[in-house]
Each structure stands twice: as structure tokens, then as C-alpha cells.
Amino acid sequence: MEKVKVLIVGAGPAGCTCGLLLLKKKVECLVIDQAEFPRDKICGGGLPPRSYRFLSQLLPEFRYDYNNVKRLKLSIEGREVIDIQMKEELRIVKRRQFDAQLLETYQKSGGAFLNDSLMDIEEKDGEVIATLKSGRQMSCDYLVGADGANSRVRKYLNPHCDRGSFILEQYGPKSPENAIQINLSASYQIGYYYSFPNAACDVQGFGDKNTTLQSFRQVLREMGCPDLKPMGAYIPQSTDYPLHERILLIGDAGGYANRLTFEGIYYAFLTASHAAEAISTGRPFAEVCRRTFVRKRTEERVARFFYSKTGLGILRFLCRTSPWLVRWCFIRLTT
Ligand SMILES: Cc1cc2nc3c(=O)[nH]c(=O)nc-3n(C[C@H](O)[C@H](O)[C@H](O)COP(=O)(O)OP(=O)(O)OC[C@H]3O[C@@H](n4cnc5c(N)ncnc54)[C@H](O)[C@@H]3O)c2cc1C
């Protein structure tokens, strides 16, 4: 049986970031992914300043392509309520390209990568044994589950985990405005419509607690978008975090996406850095993540209020009477 200190399952933002951080700490690791890169990932690709600043702090050497956007138009029930010009840009990446660039950076830094799929997990004598689709078996001191929304590692720890919110999106024609558009509505059940302009197209999406193809198409009609080729994926948002001494869940596998904005890439970077710290220092992952867990609970409460009828009413009122306050809150939320 092959032996590796840390086996990371998944080469998305969480897995590659964790791999790169472990390499910097001189901890032996192997990243595996079932997909051949470049591969697509259903995602708006929005990186707010908090996300890309944190990324450049963690991995200053990483270079990637993005579209620079400084304008956000917010509407409620289809009526524009505020047009925000930002000082700092939001970066919109194409995930196919971004994830491939991150994996390439990991490999160029000397990181080991294998194109294979995790099929089974066993625990024996304090070690974790992973069986891969190719038939290879690997024993490791730590198994890091960075295998996204349908995580097999997470199912091993918690077979009954909640799948989260289902989001549908499509690649719409590129509008000349280069602005992010968000629409909120009392008829959405904790969710929103968005249009994120990347370098090639406008990624138009919608998701709430009860997303269906029908509700997506209705939202597209209301927002004046053509009905193109919808693609769907889950964003897991856990309220329970299965913790294990040697099996760590990061990124979407751990269900860390933001409760209010649904962004998950920042939390992929953050929890990857938590895992690298826990593994390299021997500190329990639960202890390293403590502040993140507290933050998740706060987000949960804020999201419930924000998306309620009262929350939307207050937002609409503030956009009319104190737009500066809405701008300030938005900047606080994204930086
Ligand atoms: C419609 C939609 C829009 C979104 N928009 C945004 C946004 O604008 N901004 C933002 O910040 N977040 C957004 N998110 C969330 C974001 O996409 C995720 O939070 C992010 O991709 C999580 O990264 P990750 O590395 O944890 O997982 P992923 O990026 O999903 O990577 C997981 C990897 O694991 C691999 N894998 C899976 N199973 C196995 C296995 N058994 N063996 C080997 N490999 C395996 C997969 O091939 C994949 O490469 C969006 C999500 C959705 C669904």
C-alpha cells in the first residue's frame, strides 16, 4: 500500500490552496481529482475584495485572469433601488480557467497531483486508508475532504448531511454595462437573482431554498433575460460540522459557504488555511476553526432577517433615505 502524509481529495480552490500552503510548510501531500483539468464548475466566479485580498496574502505568487467590475445595481421586485460605484473592484473569474491556473501553480511549485477518484474510506490502526477508482490504495495520516458539494468524504463522516441550496445559472450574452446585477424579492425563499459579468459572458443565476427549473425560468422572464441552457449545482451550507481528528472537511465539502451572499470561494481559501495550520502544527482543526464556526452562526441569523419581508422593507427604505448607509454596509460586507 502506498503511504502519504496528507491526501487531499479535490483540486478546486480549497484543495489546491491547502496543497500549496502545506508545500510552503514542507508537509508532504498529494492532491487527487476525478476531473481532468481544465474542467468547468458551475459558479458565478465573483471574488469580492475580501476574497482576493486574502488569496494574495496566502499565495502572493498566484497569478490569474479576471474581469474587473466596479459597479453594482441592486433592485427589489425588479425595480432598481441603488446603483453602487465601488472604489475597489470585484473580480469575476471564469472557474474553468481560474481553477486550472491554481492547479498549475500548485504543480509548478512541486506539488504532487493524481487524476483519480476517491471511492472508499477505511480507518485502521490510527491511519486512514483511501481506495481510489484505479484500484490504488493509499494510507495517510490526514485525509482532507476538499471534494465539493457532493463530497464523498463528508458522506463518510455524516451519511445524512443536508445538500444545501440548489442554484441554477446560465451563460447569457454579455451586456455593455459591465455591472453586477442583484435582484431581491419577497417571493424568493432566502436567495437572490444575480448577473455576474465575466470576461466572456454574463453569468445569470438564481437560487433560494426551493429552486426549481420552473422558478428559475420565471425569474429569468421577470428580469428580461433570454431562456438559454440552465445548469444547476448545490451550495451546501451546514449547520453541523462533522469533526474528526484525522479527516478534515474544507470548502464546500464542509458546507462553509456564506449564508447571506452564498459565496464559497473565500471560505474555501479560509478553511484550506485552517486545515494547513492544524496539520502542520498538530492543533485540533475544531480549535483552529472556532472563530469561523461563530461567524457562520452570526451569518445564519443575519440572512434570516435580511431576506425576510421586514428586512427587505428596511433595505428599500434605506436605499431611498440613506443610500450612503447601504453603500457603507455593502463595502463592509465585501471587504
Ligand atoms: C451556481 C453557483 C454560483 C456560485 N457563485 C459563487 C460566486 O460568485 N462566488 C463565490 O465565492 N462562490 C460561488 N459559489 C460557490 C463556489 O462555487 C464554491 O463554494 C467553491 O467552488 C468551493 O470550492 P471547493 O474547492 O470547496 O469545491 P469545488 O470547486 O467544487 O472543487 C471540488 C473538486 O473535487 C473534485 N471531486 C469531487 N469528488 C471527488 C472524488 N470522489 N474524487 C476525486 N475528486 C473529486 C471535483 O472534480 C472538483 O474539482 C457558487 C456556487 C454555485 C453552485
The ligand as an SDF file (V2000), in Angstrom:
LIG
                    3D

 53 58  0  0  0  0  0  0  0  0999 V2000
  -24.4370   28.4040   -9.1260 C   0  0  0  0  0  0  0  0  0  0  0  0
  -23.3300   28.7410   -8.1700 C   0  0  0  0  0  0  0  0  0  0  0  0
  -22.8000   30.0260   -8.1580 C   0  0  0  0  0  0  0  0  0  0  0  0
  -21.7660   30.3510   -7.2740 C   0  0  0  0  0  0  0  0  0  0  0  0
  -21.2100   31.6040   -7.3240 N   0  0  0  0  0  0  0  0  0  0  0  0
  -20.2110   31.9210   -6.4780 C   0  0  0  0  0  0  0  0  0  0  0  0
  -19.5700   33.2030   -6.5560 C   0  0  0  0  0  0  0  0  0  0  0  0
  -19.8770   34.0290   -7.3980 O   0  0  0  0  0  0  0  0  0  0  0  0
  -18.5790   33.4790   -5.6600 N   0  0  0  0  0  0  0  0  0  0  0  0
  -18.1740   32.5730   -4.7250 C   0  0  0  0  0  0  0  0  0  0  0  0
  -17.3000   32.8920   -3.9100 O   0  0  0  0  0  0  0  0  0  0  0  0
  -18.7420   31.3380   -4.6610 N   0  0  0  0  0  0  0  0  0  0  0  0
  -19.7210   30.9840   -5.5170 C   0  0  0  0  0  0  0  0  0  0  0  0
  -20.2680   29.7340   -5.4720 N   0  0  0  0  0  0  0  0  0  0  0  0
  -19.7200   28.7550   -4.5230 C   0  0  0  0  0  0  0  0  0  0  0  0
  -18.3890   28.2030   -5.0360 C   0  0  0  0  0  0  0  0  0  0  0  0
  -18.5660   27.7090   -6.3470 O   0  0  0  0  0  0  0  0  0  0  0  0
  -17.8920   27.0780   -4.1310 C   0  0  0  0  0  0  0  0  0  0  0  0
  -18.0070   27.4910   -2.7880 O   0  0  0  0  0  0  0  0  0  0  0  0
  -16.4430   26.7120   -4.4310 C   0  0  0  0  0  0  0  0  0  0  0  0
  -16.3130   26.1680   -5.7130 O   0  0  0  0  0  0  0  0  0  0  0  0
  -15.9340   25.7140   -3.3940 C   0  0  0  0  0  0  0  0  0  0  0  0
  -14.6510   25.2660   -3.7590 O   0  0  0  0  0  0  0  0  0  0  0  0
  -14.1690   23.8060   -3.3330 P   0  0  0  0  0  0  0  0  0  0  0  0
  -12.7330   23.7320   -3.6990 O   0  0  0  0  0  0  0  0  0  0  0  0
  -14.5960   23.5180   -1.9480 O   0  0  0  0  0  0  0  0  0  0  0  0
  -15.0420   22.7990   -4.2480 O   0  0  0  0  0  0  0  0  0  0  0  0
  -15.0880   22.6220   -5.8370 P   0  0  0  0  0  0  0  0  0  0  0  0
  -14.6810   23.8600   -6.5020 O   0  0  0  0  0  0  0  0  0  0  0  0
  -16.4330   22.0620   -6.1230 O   0  0  0  0  0  0  0  0  0  0  0  0
  -13.9890   21.5050   -6.1450 O   0  0  0  0  0  0  0  0  0  0  0  0
  -14.1890   20.1670   -5.7390 C   0  0  0  0  0  0  0  0  0  0  0  0
  -13.3020   19.2640   -6.6010 C   0  0  0  0  0  0  0  0  0  0  0  0
  -13.3920   17.9310   -6.0690 O   0  0  0  0  0  0  0  0  0  0  0  0
  -13.3980   17.0190   -7.1440 C   0  0  0  0  0  0  0  0  0  0  0  0
  -14.0050   15.7670   -6.6580 N   0  0  0  0  0  0  0  0  0  0  0  0
  -15.2800   15.5910   -6.2660 C   0  0  0  0  0  0  0  0  0  0  0  0
  -15.4710   14.3180   -5.8570 N   0  0  0  0  0  0  0  0  0  0  0  0
  -14.2690   13.6820   -5.9950 C   0  0  0  0  0  0  0  0  0  0  0  0
  -13.8210   12.3540   -5.7420 C   0  0  0  0  0  0  0  0  0  0  0  0
  -14.6250   11.4070   -5.2440 N   0  0  0  0  0  0  0  0  0  0  0  0
  -12.5300   12.0310   -6.0220 N   0  0  0  0  0  0  0  0  0  0  0  0
  -11.6800   12.9790   -6.5350 C   0  0  0  0  0  0  0  0  0  0  0  0
  -12.0660   14.2530   -6.7820 N   0  0  0  0  0  0  0  0  0  0  0  0
  -13.3300   14.6070   -6.5150 C   0  0  0  0  0  0  0  0  0  0  0  0
  -14.1950   17.7180   -8.2350 C   0  0  0  0  0  0  0  0  0  0  0  0
  -13.8900   17.1980   -9.5190 O   0  0  0  0  0  0  0  0  0  0  0  0
  -13.7600   19.1800   -8.0480 C   0  0  0  0  0  0  0  0  0  0  0  0
  -12.6830   19.5060   -8.9110 O   0  0  0  0  0  0  0  0  0  0  0  0
  -21.2770   29.3720   -6.3600 C   0  0  0  0  0  0  0  0  0  0  0  0
  -21.8060   28.0860   -6.3670 C   0  0  0  0  0  0  0  0  0  0  0  0
  -22.8190   27.7610   -7.2630 C   0  0  0  0  0  0  0  0  0  0  0  0
  -23.3800   26.3580   -7.2650 C   0  0  0  0  0  0  0  0  0  0  0  0
  1  2  1  0
  2  3  1  0
  2 52  2  0
  3  4  2  0
  4  5  1  0
  4 50  1  0
  5  6  2  0
  6  7  1  0
  6 13  1  0
  7  8  2  0
  7  9  1  0
  9 10  1  0
 10 11  2  0
 10 12  1  0
 12 13  2  0
 13 14  1  0
 14 15  1  0
 14 50  1  0
 15 16  1  0
 16 17  1  0
 16 18  1  0
 18 19  1  0
 18 20  1  0
 20 21  1  0
 20 22  1  0
 22 23  1  0
 23 24  1  0
 24 25  2  0
 24 26  1  0
 24 27  1  0
 27 28  1  0
 28 29  2  0
 28 30  1  0
 28 31  1  0
 31 32  1  0
 32 33  1  0
 33 34  1  0
 33 48  1  0
 34 35  1  0
 35 36  1  0
 35 46  1  0
 36 37  1  0
 36 45  1  0
 37 38  2  0
 38 39  1  0
 39 40  1  0
 39 45  2  0
 40 41  1  0
 40 42  2  0
 42 43  1  0
 43 44  2  0
 44 45  1  0
 46 47  1  0
 46 48  1  0
 48 49  1  0
 50 51  2  0
 51 52  1  0
 52 53  1  0
M  END
$$$$
